[in-house]
């Protein structure tokens, strides 16, 4: 989880390659109206995100019910959003890929073909309720480590969270 440009998708894919988990790309589930708003530089409201979060909850539940280990790449900027996801899948862990607004803006400006413009970074940070101190949450500095390092750190943390057989 984290703001646009923190590496959620890249790190999530790398993590799935490391441990055989199932990737779920949160952006793929935004309704067309949300994408139109974000593309136009209009921040999403809680109401805009509600249906999207509901769909993500269902995707997580389906993956777990099928015996898969899902890795959801999703902004989850507010604690209430994370709580909703935790309610859907008890024991759900979060990895917060933390970085500065300047690094996020640079990364978003450099990525081709994504609907989220760099002008939206300020609104993402304004919405962000950092999960410091939340249960089952790992905080990593996404500006100082590369994707393989981040994925390896998450995989090691994830394995430590698993109950002993």
Residue pairs with C-beta under 8 A, 6 or more apart in sequence:
1 8
1 74
1 75
1 76
1 77
1 82
1 94
1 95
1 96
1 97
1 131
2 8
2 75
2 96
2 97
2 98
2 99
2 128
2 142
3 75
3 77
3 99
3 104
3 121
3 124
3 125
3 128
4 75
4 104
4 108
4 116
4 120
4 121
4 124
5 99
5 103
5 104
5 105
5 106
5 107
5 108
5 111
5 121
6 97
6 98
6 99
6 104
6 107
6 142
7 97
7 107
7 142
7 147
7 150
8 26
8 73
8 74
8 75
8 97
9 25
9 27
9 73
10 147
11 73
11 95
11 97
11 142
11 147
11 150
11 151
11 154
12 23
12 25
12 71
12 72
12 73
13 23
14 147
14 148
14 150
14 151
15 21
15 71
15 151
15 154
15 155
15 158
16 22
16 23
16 71
17 151
18 151
18 152
18 155
19 69
19 155
19 158
20 69
21 68
21 69
21 70
21 71
22 63
22 68
22 69
22 70
22 71
23 70
23 71
23 73
24 56
24 59
24 60
24 63
24 70
24 71
24 72
24 73
24 74
25 73
26 52
26 56
26 72
26 73
26 74
26 75
27 73
27 115
29 52
29 55
29 56
29 59
30 38
30 52
31 51
31 52
33 48
34 44
34 48
34 49
34 52
35 115
37 43
37 44
37 48
38 44
38 115
38 116
38 117
38 120
39 115
39 116
39 117
41 117
41 119
41 120
43 120
43 123
43 124
43 126
43 127
46 78
46 80
49 81
53 81
53 84
53 85
56 72
56 74
56 85
57 84
57 85
57 87
57 88
57 89
58 88
59 70
59 72
60 70
60 72
60 85
60 88
60 89
60 92
61 88
61 89
63 69
63 70
64 70
64 89
72 85
74 85
75 81
75 124
76 82
76 85
76 94
77 124
77 127
77 128
77 129
78 127
78 128
78 129
79 129
79 131
79 134
82 94
82 131
82 134
85 92
86 92
91 136
92 136
93 136
93 137
93 138
93 157
93 158
93 161
94 131
94 134
94 136
94 137
94 138
95 137
95 138
95 139
95 140
95 154
95 157
96 130
96 131
96 132
96 137
96 138
96 139
96 140
97 140
97 142
97 150
98 130
98 139
98 140
98 141
98 142
98 143
99 141
99 142
99 143
100 143
101 121
101 122
101 125
103 142
103 143
104 121
104 124
104 125
105 118
105 121
108 114
108 116
108 117
108 118
108 120
108 121
109 118
130 139
131 137
131 139
132 139
136 161
138 153
138 154
138 157
140 150
140 153
140 154
142 150
145 153
